[in-house]
Amino acid sequence: MARPPRRHTTAIEQAEALFKSATTKPVEETPRPVRTAMPVGKETVSVRLDRDVLEHFQDDGPGWQDRINAALRKAAGLS
């Protein structure tokens, strides 16, 4: 048989219970993340590239490593 919830007997316990109920955030359900085709992590590697190939990707500024990664994914048939 289930027991009824414990009642707070002292003023301090009652005050603590009221404070806790007023300051505790309700737990919200977060949607599960959708899996993507992109891998979760990246690995640091050393790759020797021709200077002109590297310059081609660096000419457009920051993000050149991501552009190389995208080109390799396309070449490998992963995108």
C-alpha positions as CSV (number, residue, x, y, z in Angstrom):
1,M,0.0,0.0,0.0
2,A,1.4,3.4,-0.9
3,R,2.2,5.8,1.8
4,P,0.9,9.4,1.7
5,P,3.6,12.0,1.2
6,R,5.5,13.1,4.3
7,R,4.2,16.3,5.8
8,H,6.6,19.0,6.9
9,T,6.3,19.3,10.6
10,T,8.5,22.3,11.5
11,A,8.3,25.9,10.2
12,I,11.8,25.5,8.8
13,E,10.9,22.4,6.8
14,Q,7.8,24.1,5.5
15,A,9.7,27.2,4.5
16,E,12.4,25.1,2.7
17,A,9.7,23.1,0.9
18,L,8.0,26.3,-0.3
19,F,11.4,27.8,-1.4
20,K,12.3,24.7,-3.3
21,S,8.9,24.6,-5.1
22,A,9.2,28.3,-6.0
23,T,12.8,28.1,-7.3
24,T,13.0,24.7,-9.0
25,K,12.7,24.8,-12.8
26,P,10.3,22.3,-14.3
27,V,12.0,19.6,-16.3
28,E,11.3,20.2,-20.0
29,E,11.5,17.4,-22.5
30,T,14.0,18.2,-25.2
31,P,13.6,16.7,-28.6
32,R,16.1,14.1,-29.6
33,P,18.7,15.4,-32.0
34,V,18.3,14.3,-35.6
35,R,21.2,12.3,-36.9
36,T,23.1,13.8,-39.8
37,A,25.3,12.3,-42.4
38,M,28.2,14.3,-41.1
39,P,30.5,12.5,-38.6
40,V,30.3,13.6,-35.0
41,G,34.0,14.3,-34.5
42,K,36.9,15.3,-36.6
43,E,40.4,14.0,-36.5
44,T,43.6,16.0,-36.8
45,V,45.8,14.7,-39.6
46,S,48.8,15.9,-41.6
47,V,48.3,16.0,-45.4
48,R,50.8,17.1,-47.9
49,L,49.1,19.1,-50.6
50,D,50.5,20.9,-53.7
51,R,51.0,24.6,-53.0
52,D,48.7,25.7,-55.8
53,V,45.9,23.4,-54.5
54,L,46.3,24.8,-51.0
55,E,46.3,28.4,-52.4
56,H,43.1,27.7,-54.4
57,F,41.2,26.8,-51.2
58,Q,42.8,29.6,-49.1
59,D,42.0,32.3,-51.7
60,D,38.4,32.6,-50.4
61,G,39.6,33.3,-46.8
62,P,38.7,31.6,-43.6
63,G,37.0,28.2,-43.8
64,W,39.5,26.8,-46.3
65,Q,39.8,23.6,-44.2
66,D,36.0,23.0,-44.3
67,R,36.1,23.6,-48.1
68,I,38.8,21.0,-48.5
69,N,36.8,18.6,-46.3
70,A,33.7,19.2,-48.5
71,A,35.7,18.6,-51.7
72,L,37.1,15.3,-50.3
73,R,33.6,14.2,-49.1
74,K,32.3,14.9,-52.6
75,A,35.2,13.0,-54.3
76,A,34.7,10.1,-51.9
77,G,30.9,10.0,-52.7
78,L,29.9,10.8,-49.2
79,S,27.8,13.9,-49.9
